[in-house]
Amino acid sequence: MFKRLAIVSFVVFLLAAGATVTSAQWRNLGTKEVTDRAEEDTYHISSMRGQFRWLRFRVGRNPVRIDRMQINYVSGESEDIPVKSLIGANRYSRIIDVEGRRRFIRDVKFWWEAASLGRRSTTVTLFGRR
């Protein structure tokens, strides 16, 4: 009886630990195409997935010059984050700390342009972590 209880407890422990690790992973919130013209674009995040503590993004095959980003919350509040940097090809941005743990993100808006010469486009993928 004790052996069975120990095995069941161990299995429950492993499942709980696995759920914790899975929820701490970076989640893909969407990918947008960036052209060589200055533009803005918005990642819409559903309210069921919108509670994140950190954000970051990954640039695709060509560098992107990002001016700023704006996080808009379900509560109506917004937060402007100056980025003003050139993110190289196949690179991640710095991790952006989302203030307040109880804030649900409605959308994230970017102002950017591809930094490559010519008409090459690239992609930017937004990630969130709880």
Secondary structure, 3 states (H helix, E strand, C coil): CHHHHHHHHHHHHHHHHHHHHHHCCCEEEEEEEECCCCEEEEEECCCCCCCCCEEEEEECCCCEEEEEEEEEECCCCEEEEEEEEEECCCCECCCEECCCCCCCEEEEEEEEEECCCCCCCEEEEEEEEC
